[in-house]
Each structure stands twice: as C-alpha cells, then as structure tokens.
Amino acid sequence: MELIVSLCGSLGVTGCLVWYLYYNTAVAIPRLTDKHSASMDKITDKFSVTLREEREFRRSEFADLKTFIKSEGCKHQEHKQ
C-alpha cells in the first residue's frame, strides 16, 4: 500500500492515470480477450461434437425407420392379396 501511495506522490495523479490506462490496455484486456477466446473455442468444439453425434444418431434412426417401413409395407401388401 505504501508503494502505491509513494508512487502516486512522485508521479502525481496524471502519472497514475497513465499507468492505469497502460496496464489495462497492455495487460488486463489482452488477458481477458485470451481467456474469452479460449472459452469460446472450447464451447464451439463441444457444440460441434454434440451436433455431429446428434446428426449421426438421426441418420441411423432414419435408416432404421426406412427399413421398418419397407418390411411392414411388404407385410401389408401380402395381406391385401
């Protein structure tokens, strides 16, 4: 705490403001941006995997349904004759 007070005393309010702005633009904001980018990449990858799994499940479900309809359709036609 004494360091901050002595720094403010020697640099003045303007110096502290310049340091604060520099720190935010050079250190804090890039860190936040990097963390956000990493989080978004993880979310996007997980969504892509989940979407792919769901798409494959729907395709197999559709193929099973087509097979069932074909087999039941043949039975229905046999009963008509």
GIHU-V515306 format. One record per helix or strand of 3 or more residues. SS is the DSSP state (~ for helix, > for strand). FROM is the first residue (numbers start at 0). TO is the last residue. Records with the same first field share a line. If there is no record, write none. Layout:
SS=FROM-TO  FROM-TO
//
This chain:
~=1-79
//
